[in-house]
Amino acid sequence: MFNEFIRNNRYVAGVLALIRIYLGYQWFTHGIEKLTGGGFDASGFIQGAIANSTGESATVQGWWGTFLETVALPGANIFSLLVMWGEVLVGAALILGLFTNFAALMAATMNFAFLFSGTVSTNAQMVLLTIFLIVAGYNAGRYGLDRFVLPFVRKTFDHKDKKNVTKKVAEA
């Protein structure tokens, strides 16, 4: 019942649009700050999270600390770019309501990475709001570009898939 309500109600779509734009603004502005702030470098943050993954009062789980130490820290330059551009692109997509579900999923992924690294800030709140967008499906982008883009994408890919299926059946 709740699932149908959040996925189909037009008034809920308006509330979801406000949530989506709020989250998008948060992501976009933080990403722009990193891009224009004179060389964002994630290595200090990564090193801090690694340091917090050991000892009696560890706030970061050991398995995540190991991942950060063996993968993220050696590739800190790549992770810095991914964070900066990921925040900007996710923010823009959420503001515009373009590929909303994918953008929300990527936002949740980034939020969880920050949470796993021991940063609380607004990440938990953002995850909670993002879950509503993901559960709402198409309705989260109803009042955005998804309204126009998704039917076009579906039509384009459905048309090609039908041609391929028809061609494979004819060949068999």
C-alpha positions, 0 to 999 in steps of 0.5 A: 500500500505504501509502496504504491502510494509513493510510486504513483501519487502525483502529490507525492511526486511533488514532495519527492521533487523537493527532496530530490532538488534539496539533495541535488543542491547539497551534492552539487554545491559540495562538488563545485566547492571541491572543484574550485577550491584549489585542488581537492585531495582525498588522501588526507581523509582516506588516511584519517579513516585508515587510522580510525580502523584500528585500536580499541576505539576504532570507528571504522570497520577493519575490512573497510580500512583494509580496502582504503589502505590497499585500494583507495589510498594508492589510487587517491588521485583517481578517488579525488576525481571520482568524488569531485565529479561524482558529487557534481554530476549526481547533484546536477542529475538530481536537480534536473530529475535526469536519470533520477534513480541511477543518480540516487543510487550513486548518491547513496553509494557515496553517502555509504562510503563516507559513513563507512569511513567514519564521517557522520555529518549529514550523510545519514539524513541524506541516505534516508531521503535518498531511499525514498527517491529510490523506492519511489522509482519513476515518480521521483523524477516525474516532475523533471527531465525523466518525464521526457527522457525515459519514455524516449530511452525505453522506446529506443531500446525496446525498438532495437530489442524487438528487431534483434529478437525478430532477427534471431527468430528468423535466423533460427 
